[in-house]
């Protein structure tokens, strides 16, 4: 089993950043441009599945944790993903900081398919590009 842990300070309020991360069906609003062509939802709340048609193929993610008070969301990824993971589980958490800033911590565990370093790089790219998209949407 491998893991990835990434933290980033964002110069925006935790509430604004959480509004993007917590909108499970709306990943396409802040994902890297051109990376998602369509999202189809199955269900609502915990257990909901988003089927993402992406540049690399179909990715299915299931909402596992949704904690508004803690600003924490967790999801798993279907093992049929075209990404180099199996048994993928991630949690993104937003923490309020002084001066209208916040910290986003994105942690995941997974079984790499192929090279572990390449799998970790793909996970890191997902998190950094997503947060870059949120910053862009917020104009920062």
C-alpha angles and dihedrals in degrees: 000000000000131000141201125202120185130175129186133175113224123198094228136083119280089236092058094047092044089053088065099040093046095052094089096180093049102063089127090066092070108016120112111291112268094010096104126043099173142000123201120189128212113194133339135265124359108007094028114139126212115202106205120198101205140171089267098043140271117341120184119199126184123208106235104163130028114171112167095180092054093036089233130142127181131189141172129217125228112251090234091072119132087225118097095259142099125184090017118179126170138181124197117195130185119207125192116238131186121273096038093295133123142198121230116201117190116187129177141174124200146150107251119232103214121338113021093212091053091049090051090049091053091050092049091048090053092054098042094045091047093051090045088055092051091050089050092051089050092048095242 
